[in-house]
Amino acid sequence: MMIESDIHEFCAALNVFYCGRFNYKKPYCNSWHNKINARSHKYTLTLSWDASERKISITAISFAKKNVGHGTALLALLVELSGKYGYETIEYISVLTDAMKCFVQKFEFENLPGAAWPGEPELPSKNWSKPVIDLKRLLQDKNIS
């Protein structure tokens, strides 16, 4: 299970990923409490974890260059790190753009039901979730590591 003391190590792994992927020498990931923020002119990532629910939530993500595999590579890294840190679910929160909606649908994330008045049908929401175990299988099937 991911605990607060793991955050610095997790952040260091993201720094290695981003420095390698974008050829940076300076790390841009910062952490505080249960959140990580990574920001440069080439990318933005904000994520948090909930140890009690064993999940991480991506609340902001963007890349300057689109459709070149950055999001897929990051997702593969998060799936890989899940074994070490014990989170079982990955969520994308507030998916607003068509590109992000296509991304979560490509990896078969489930749209979490939105709030509704009692007795009313559930509404679609902007939040998407998927168990890590299912993502591992899907990434293997697509030959993504």
VOGU-3710 file (C-alpha; in Angstrom, 3 decimals, decimal comma):
1> mmiesdihef> 0,000/0,000/0,000  1,340/3,418/-0,899  2,032/5,511/2,168  3,058/9,127/2,460  6,725/8,289/3,028  6,820/6,630/-0,431  5,912/9,848/-2,213  9,493/11,060/-2,604  10,601/7,771/-4,150  7,549/7,737/-6,433
11> caalnvfycg> 8,281/11,340/-7,438  11,911/10,382/-8,195  10,676/7,608/-10,520  8,505/10,144/-12,368  11,494/12,487/-12,635  13,576/9,711/-14,216  10,725/9,025/-16,655  10,207/12,673/-17,624  13,937/13,501/-17,820  14,485/10,502/-20,084
21> rfnykkpycn> 11,404/11,008/-22,224  11,928/14,751/-22,752  15,737/14,849/-22,544  15,786/17,121/-19,491  18,637/17,322/-17,009  16,635/19,164/-14,346  13,766/17,291/-12,642  10,413/19,076/-12,634  8,348/16,853/-10,295  7,493/18,206/-6,880
31> swhnkinars> 5,562/16,511/-4,125  3,547/17,612/-1,126  1,457/15,413/1,157  -0,387/12,995/-1,132  0,051/14,979/-4,359  2,642/15,216/-7,115  2,919/18,079/-9,564  5,142/17,837/-12,638  5,221/20,831/-14,938  7,385/22,134/-17,760
41> hkytltlswd> 6,660/23,741/-21,099  6,381/20,216/-22,602  4,054/18,564/-20,081  1,806/18,960/-17,037  0,818/16,259/-14,574  -0,965/16,480/-11,255  -1,833/13,309/-9,415  -2,798/12,282/-5,927  -3,223/9,017/-4,129  -5,707/7,710/-1,646
51> aserkisita> -4,055/4,988/0,451  -7,339/3,927/2,063  -8,930/3,247/-1,333  -5,655/2,030/-2,908  -5,929/4,304/-5,926  -4,154/7,127/-7,663  -6,057/9,917/-9,363  -4,765/11,972/-12,261  -6,399/15,365/-11,931  -4,459/17,215/-14,651
61> isfakknvgh> -2,457/15,925/-17,594  -1,332/17,493/-20,857  1,527/17,330/-23,325  2,726/19,962/-25,797  2,987/17,318/-28,537  -0,159/15,258/-28,975  -0,595/11,697/-30,246  3,066/10,690/-29,921  2,648/8,174/-27,084  3,514/10,251/-24,015
71> gtallallve> 0,229/9,477/-22,238  0,479/5,772/-23,062  4,091/5,626/-21,823  3,089/7,374/-18,590  0,152/4,989/-18,098  2,493/2,006/-18,629  4,877/3,438/-16,009  2,041/3,931/-13,514  0,909/0,344/-14,068  4,494/-0,874/-13,574
81> lsgkygyeti> 4,924/1,117/-10,336  1,622/-0,150/-8,913  3,197/-3,399/-7,727  5,737/-1,560/-5,622  3,355/1,027/-4,173  0,218/-1,091/-3,832  -2,403/1,001/-5,588  -5,010/-1,080/-7,378  -6,930/1,521/-9,374  -6,007/4,413/-11,660
91> eyisvltdam> -8,498/7,235/-12,171  -8,626/10,183/-14,536  -10,600/12,993/-12,925  -12,397/15,747/-14,871  -11,834/14,412/-18,380  -13,032/17,392/-20,405  -11,396/17,260/-23,834  -12,284/14,966/-26,712  -8,640/13,827/-26,886  -8,657/12,727/-23,241
101> kcfvqkfefe> -12,054/11,076/-23,649  -10,647/9,095/-26,599  -7,602/8,144/-24,499  -9,594/6,750/-21,561  -11,940/4,948/-23,936  -8,982/3,473/-25,871  -7,781/1,881/-22,628  -11,328/0,869/-21,654  -11,623/2,976/-18,507  -15,079/2,901/-16,964
111> nlpgaawpge> -17,039/6,117/-16,731  -17,956/6,597/-13,080  -21,601/7,510/-12,559  -22,340/11,099/-11,704  -24,473/12,360/-8,886  -28,215/12,410/-9,398  -31,219/13,238/-7,284  -32,716/10,275/-5,408  -34,937/8,252/-7,713  -33,367/9,778/-10,847
121> pelpsknwsk> -31,094/7,831/-13,221  -27,345/8,190/-12,756  -25,688/10,731/-14,995  -22,459/10,249/-16,951  -19,547/11,951/-15,243  -16,174/13,381/-16,206  -14,357/10,781/-14,071  -12,978/7,496/-15,422  -11,505/4,543/-13,519  -9,891/1,157/-14,203
131> pvidlkrllq> -8,313/-1,543/-12,040  -4,556/-1,870/-12,541  -4,835/-5,632/-13,074  -7,094/-5,032/-16,093  -4,741/-2,340/-17,416  -1,797/-4,768/-17,166  -3,644/-7,305/-19,321  -4,725/-4,666/-21,813  -1,205/-3,231/-22,145  0,195/-6,746/-22,621
141> dknis> -2,422/-7,495/-25,285  -1,417/-4,281/-27,089  2,332/-5,074/-26,636  2,894/-1,900/-24,661  5,453/-1,934/-21,863
//
